[in-house]
Amino acid sequence: MTSRQSGAPDTSAKITSDTVRADFNDPVAVVHYTRAAHKLGLWESERICIERFFPDKNARLLEGGCGAGRVTLGLWKLGYRRITAFDFADELVGQARDLAARRGAAGITIHHADATRLGEHPAFAAHLSAAPPAAPSAPPVPPFDGALFMFNGLMQIPGRENRLAALAHLRALCRPGAPLLITTHDRDATVFERALWIPEAERWAAGNQDPRLVEYGDRYFEDQHGRTFMHLPNRAEILADLAATGWAHRYDALRREIARESRAVRDFSDECRFWHAVAA
C-alpha cells in the first residue's frame, strides 16, 4: 500500500525508511521519475563529473539509489558497459529494468536492495562478510571500480547513522582508490539559504520542530510530484561522513560552478553540490 492509498500521513510518527519507500512507490512519484528517466537523461554537470572522475569505460560501476534508471541509462549511453545498480523502491526498480530492456542495455544489472542493508542481499553479502582475510571462506576482492549515488539519493535516507552505513557499504564493495560521486543539497550554500535555516534552528532549539523529522537539516514536503523526505547537510557534515566511512575527499563544487543547466534540469532539481572522493 502506498502513502497516497493509505490516506493522510501521520503527522507525529518519525519518518523511517518505510515512509520513504512508500513515497517513492507512490504512483505519482513513479510517473515523475520514470518520465525523467525516459526524457531528461543526464544533466550536463553529471556528464562532466562522470567523464572526469570515471575515465575508464570498462570500469565496474555500482550505482546506488538508481530510481527509474535516469543516471543508469545515462551511463550506458556514455559507453559504460559494466554497470550494477540498485534501489529499494520496487516500483522504480521495475521501471528501470523496463527502460534498460527497451534501450537494449543488456549489460546492466539492477537489484532491488536497500543501501543501508546491502549485507542482506545475496548479490552483495559475500563481499560484505566479516570473515578474516586468512580464512578459506574470506570474501573475494571487492568487485567494483567505482560507485555513484546521484540526485541527492543518499540524503533521502533518514538518520545520519543510516547514511553512514550506506557509505560504509559502498566503500566495502569498492577496491582501494575507486572513485565515488554523490550529490547533496547544501544548507549553507548561499546567504538566502542560511537565512531560511535560522528560524528552523530556533524551532529545534525550542523543541517545536516538525515531530516527524529525525534530525536538524531534515525536510519533509509534498508537491505535485509526491511526498519527499530530504536531509540538507552542510559541507562540514559531508566531509566528516566521508572520512568516517573510508572515503578520502578530493573535490566538491556546486552544480552552477560545473555547468549551466537547461531549464528542464533546473525545473527538475534545485541547486546541489557534487562530491568526489576515493576509497582510502
C-alpha positions as CSV (number, residue, x, y, z in Angstrom):
1,M,0.0,0.0,0.0
2,T,1.4,3.4,-1.0
3,S,1.3,6.6,1.1
4,R,-1.4,8.0,-1.1
5,Q,-3.5,4.9,-0.9
6,S,-3.3,4.9,2.9
7,G,-4.6,8.5,3.2
8,A,-3.2,11.4,5.0
9,P,0.3,10.9,6.5
10,D,0.8,10.5,10.3
11,T,1.9,14.0,11.4
12,S,3.6,12.7,14.6
13,A,5.3,9.4,13.7
14,K,9.0,9.7,12.9
15,I,10.0,9.3,9.3
16,T,11.6,6.0,8.6
17,S,12.9,4.1,5.6
18,D,9.5,2.6,5.2
19,T,8.0,6.1,4.9
20,V,10.5,7.0,2.2
21,R,10.0,3.7,0.4
22,A,6.2,4.1,0.3
23,D,6.6,7.7,-1.0
24,F,8.8,6.5,-3.8
25,N,6.4,3.7,-4.7
26,D,3.5,6.2,-4.9
27,P,2.2,6.2,-8.5
28,V,2.6,10.0,-8.7
29,A,6.3,9.8,-7.8
30,V,6.8,6.7,-10.1
31,V,5.4,8.7,-13.0
32,H,7.6,11.7,-12.2
33,Y,10.9,9.8,-12.0
34,T,10.1,7.5,-14.9
35,R,9.3,10.5,-17.2
36,A,12.7,12.0,-16.2
37,A,14.5,8.7,-17.0
38,H,12.9,8.5,-20.4
39,K,13.1,12.1,-21.4
40,L,15.5,14.1,-19.3
41,G,18.6,11.9,-19.1
42,L,21.9,13.1,-17.6
43,W,22.4,16.7,-16.5
44,E,25.3,18.4,-18.2
45,S,27.0,18.7,-14.7
46,E,26.5,15.0,-14.2
47,R,28.0,14.1,-17.5
48,I,31.1,16.3,-16.9
49,C,31.8,14.8,-13.5
50,I,31.2,11.3,-14.6
51,E,33.6,11.5,-17.5
52,R,36.1,13.4,-15.4
53,F,36.1,11.0,-12.4
54,F,35.4,7.7,-14.2
55,P,37.6,7.8,-17.2
56,D,37.7,4.1,-17.7
57,K,34.7,3.0,-19.7
58,N,35.4,-0.6,-18.7
59,A,35.2,0.1,-15.0
60,R,32.8,-2.0,-13.0
61,L,30.5,0.6,-11.6
62,L,28.0,0.4,-8.7
63,E,25.1,2.9,-8.7
64,G,23.0,3.3,-5.5
65,G,19.6,4.7,-5.5
66,C,19.1,4.2,-9.2
67,G,15.4,5.0,-9.2
68,A,13.8,4.6,-12.6
69,G,17.2,4.5,-14.3
70,R,17.8,8.1,-15.4
71,V,21.5,8.0,-14.5
72,T,21.9,4.3,-15.1
73,L,20.9,4.6,-18.7
74,G,22.8,7.8,-19.0
75,L,26.0,5.9,-18.0
76,W,25.1,3.3,-20.6
77,K,24.7,6.0,-23.3
78,L,28.1,7.4,-22.4
79,G,29.7,4.0,-23.1
80,Y,29.9,2.3,-19.7
81,R,29.1,-1.3,-20.0
82,R,29.7,-2.9,-16.6
83,I,27.0,-1.4,-14.5
84,T,25.3,-2.8,-11.4
85,A,22.5,-0.6,-10.0
86,F,20.1,-0.9,-7.1
87,D,17.2,0.8,-5.4
88,F,14.9,0.0,-2.5
89,A,11.7,1.1,-4.2
90,D,10.4,-2.0,-6.1
91,E,8.1,0.1,-8.4
92,L,11.1,2.2,-9.5
93,V,13.3,-0.9,-10.0
94,G,10.7,-2.3,-12.3
95,Q,10.7,0.9,-14.3
96,A,14.5,0.9,-14.5
97,R,14.6,-2.7,-15.7
98,D,11.9,-2.0,-18.3
99,L,13.8,1.1,-19.6
100,A,17.1,-0.9,-19.8
101,A,15.3,-3.6,-21.8
102,R,13.8,-1.0,-24.2
103,R,17.2,0.6,-24.7
104,G,18.9,-2.7,-25.4
105,A,21.2,-2.3,-22.3
106,A,21.7,-6.0,-21.6
107,G,24.9,-5.4,-19.7
108,I,23.1,-3.5,-16.8
109,T,22.2,-5.5,-13.7
110,I,19.5,-3.9,-11.5
111,H,18.8,-5.2,-8.0
112,H,16.0,-4.4,-5.5
113,A,18.2,-3.6,-2.4
114,D,18.5,-1.2,0.5
115,A,21.7,0.8,0.6
116,T,21.7,0.6,4.4
117,R,21.3,-3.3,4.4
118,L,23.3,-4.5,1.5
119,G,24.8,-7.3,3.5
120,E,21.3,-8.9,3.5
121,H,21.2,-9.0,-0.3
122,P,22.8,-12.1,-1.9
123,A,24.4,-10.1,-4.7
124,F,26.5,-8.2,-2.1
125,A,26.5,-10.3,1.0
126,A,29.7,-12.3,0.3
127,H,31.7,-9.1,-0.3
128,L,30.5,-7.6,2.9
129,S,31.3,-10.7,5.0
130,A,33.3,-10.1,8.2
131,A,35.4,-13.2,7.6
132,P,39.1,-12.7,8.3
133,P,41.3,-12.4,5.2
134,A,43.2,-15.6,6.0
135,A,40.1,-17.7,6.3
136,P,39.2,-20.1,3.5
137,S,35.8,-18.5,3.3
138,A,37.2,-15.0,3.1
139,P,35.2,-12.6,0.8
140,P,36.7,-12.1,-2.7
141,V,38.4,-8.9,-3.8
142,P,35.8,-6.0,-3.8
143,P,34.1,-6.2,-7.1
144,F,33.6,-2.6,-8.1
145,D,35.9,0.0,-9.5
146,G,33.7,3.0,-8.6
147,A,30.4,4.0,-7.1
148,L,27.8,6.7,-7.6
149,F,24.8,7.8,-5.6
150,M,23.2,10.6,-7.6
151,F,20.3,13.1,-7.4
152,N,20.8,13.5,-3.7
153,G,19.7,9.9,-3.2
154,L,21.9,9.4,-0.2
155,M,20.3,12.4,1.6
156,Q,16.9,10.7,1.2
157,I,17.9,8.1,3.8
158,P,16.5,9.2,7.2
159,G,19.0,9.2,10.1
160,R,22.7,10.0,9.9
161,E,23.7,6.6,11.2
162,N,21.9,5.1,8.2
163,R,23.6,7.3,5.7
164,L,26.9,6.4,7.3
165,A,26.0,2.7,6.9
166,A,25.2,3.2,3.2
167,L,28.6,5.0,2.6
168,A,30.4,2.3,4.5
169,H,28.8,-0.5,2.4
170,L,29.7,1.3,-0.8
171,R,33.3,1.6,0.4
172,A,33.5,-2.1,1.3
173,L,32.3,-3.0,-2.2
174,C,34.9,-0.9,-3.9
175,R,38.6,-1.5,-4.5
176,P,41.1,0.9,-2.9
177,G,41.4,4.0,-5.0
178,A,38.0,3.6,-6.5
179,P,36.1,6.9,-7.1
180,L,32.9,7.9,-5.5
181,L,30.5,10.5,-6.9
182,I,27.5,11.8,-4.9
183,T,25.3,14.9,-4.8
184,T,23.7,16.6,-1.8
185,H,22.0,19.9,-1.1
186,D,24.0,22.4,1.0
187,R,22.1,24.5,3.5
188,D,25.0,26.9,3.8
189,A,25.5,27.4,0.0
190,T,24.1,31.0,-0.1
191,V,23.2,33.8,2.2
192,F,19.5,33.3,1.3
193,E,19.7,29.6,2.2
194,R,21.4,30.3,5.5
195,A,18.7,32.8,6.4
196,L,16.0,30.2,5.7
197,W,17.5,27.9,8.3
198,I,17.7,30.5,11.1
199,P,14.1,30.1,12.2
200,E,14.3,26.3,11.8
201,A,17.3,26.2,14.1
202,E,15.2,28.2,16.6
203,R,12.4,25.8,16.3
204,W,14.7,22.8,17.0
205,A,16.3,24.6,20.0
206,A,12.8,25.2,21.5
207,G,11.6,21.7,20.6
208,N,9.0,23.0,18.3
209,Q,10.2,21.3,15.0
210,D,8.1,19.1,12.9
211,P,7.8,15.9,15.1
212,R,8.2,13.6,12.1
213,L,11.8,14.9,11.4
214,V,14.7,12.8,12.6
215,E,17.4,15.5,12.9
216,Y,18.2,19.1,12.2
217,G,18.6,19.6,8.5
218,D,15.7,17.3,7.6
219,R,12.8,18.4,5.4
220,Y,9.6,16.6,4.5
221,F,7.2,18.2,2.0
222,E,4.6,17.5,-0.6
223,D,4.2,18.9,-4.1
224,Q,2.6,17.8,-7.4
225,H,5.3,15.1,-7.7
226,G,4.5,13.4,-4.4
227,R,5.9,13.4,-0.8
228,T,9.7,13.9,-0.4
229,F,12.0,13.4,2.6
230,M,15.3,15.1,2.2
231,H,18.2,15.8,4.6
232,L,20.0,19.0,3.8
233,P,23.6,18.9,5.2
234,N,26.3,21.5,5.4
235,R,29.7,20.9,3.9
236,A,31.4,20.0,7.2
237,E,28.9,17.2,7.8
238,I,29.6,15.5,4.5
239,L,33.4,15.9,4.9
240,A,33.1,14.2,8.3
241,D,30.9,11.4,7.0
242,L,33.2,10.6,4.1
243,A,36.2,10.4,6.4
244,A,34.3,8.3,8.9
245,T,33.4,5.7,6.2
246,G,36.7,5.2,4.5
247,W,36.4,7.8,1.7
248,A,39.1,10.4,1.0
249,H,37.6,13.7,-0.2
250,R,39.1,15.0,-3.4
251,Y,36.7,17.6,-4.8
252,D,33.4,19.3,-4.3
253,A,31.5,22.1,-6.1
254,L,28.0,23.5,-6.6
255,R,26.3,22.4,-9.8
256,R,26.2,26.0,-11.1
257,E,30.0,26.1,-10.8
258,I,30.3,23.0,-13.0
259,A,27.8,23.7,-15.8
260,R,25.0,25.9,-16.9
261,E,22.0,23.6,-16.9
262,S,19.0,23.7,-19.2
263,R,15.6,25.0,-17.9
264,A,14.3,21.4,-17.9
265,V,17.0,20.4,-15.4
266,R,16.6,23.4,-13.2
267,D,12.8,22.8,-13.1
268,F,13.5,19.1,-12.2
269,S,16.1,19.8,-9.4
270,D,17.2,22.6,-7.1
271,E,20.9,23.6,-6.8
272,C,23.1,20.8,-5.3
273,R,26.7,20.1,-4.5
274,F,28.7,17.4,-6.3
275,W,31.2,15.4,-4.2
276,H,34.1,13.3,-5.5
277,A,36.1,11.0,-3.1
278,V,38.2,7.9,-3.5
279,A,38.3,4.7,-1.5
280,A,41.0,5.1,1.1
